Amino acid sequence: MKALTLALMLLLLAGCTPIEPWVKPYERNFLADPIMRLDRDPIATAYLNHVFEAREGARGALGGDGGGCGCN
């Protein structure tokens, strides 16, 4: 029982050690590449959001401007 407790405590303490960041500062330019974007074509994404809002009656549900009464 003591050995199990000691092993568990060592594992927990090993998780508190400082580690290097996963993404180095000189690697961050690869993350800013346009290919890494979730929506590669912002115009097509805006159009699909418009179609979704029109079909679902969810105007502004995705963070768009406008009031709840439909007076934009």
N, C-alpha and C positions, 0 to 999 in steps of 0.2 A: 504494500500500500504506500509506504514511504517512497519507494523507488518510482512508482507511478506519479505521485504528487510532484516529486523532484523533476521528473521528465517533463511533466506538464508545465511546471514553472519555467524550466529552461526554454521550452518552446515559446512560451508567452514572452519571455524576455528577449528571445532572438528576434521577435517581430518588432521590437522597439529600437532596434539598431538603426542608425542613420544610413540611408542608402542613396545612391546617386539617382538623379532624376532620370526617368525613362527616356525623355526626349531632351537631348542635349541642345544648347542654344544654337549651335551651328546646323542642327537638323530641322529646326523649326520652319525654315523656308520651304521644305518639302510639304509641310502640312498646310501652308498657305497657297499651295498650287491649286488652280481652278478645277483640276480633275478630282480633287478631294471634296468638292461641294456635293451636298445631297441633291440639290436641284441644279443640274448642269445647264439647263436652258431656263432662265428666269422668266422669259416671256411666256413660254409654254406652261410653266408652273402657275403663273398668274392667271392665264386663261382657264386652266383646269380648276383652279380655286373658284373662279367666277362661275363656271358651269356647275360646280358642286353647290355653291351657294344658291344658284337659281333653282336647281332641282330639289334640294333639301329644304329650302325656305330658311336657310341658316345664314342670312346676311350678317356679316360681321363676326361670325362664330370663330373664324380663324384669325382674329385680331385686327380686322379691317375697321375703317372709320364708319360712322353712321349711328343713328339712334335706333331704338327699339320700335319706334312707331312707323318706320319706313320712310321717313322724310330725310333724305340725304342732302 
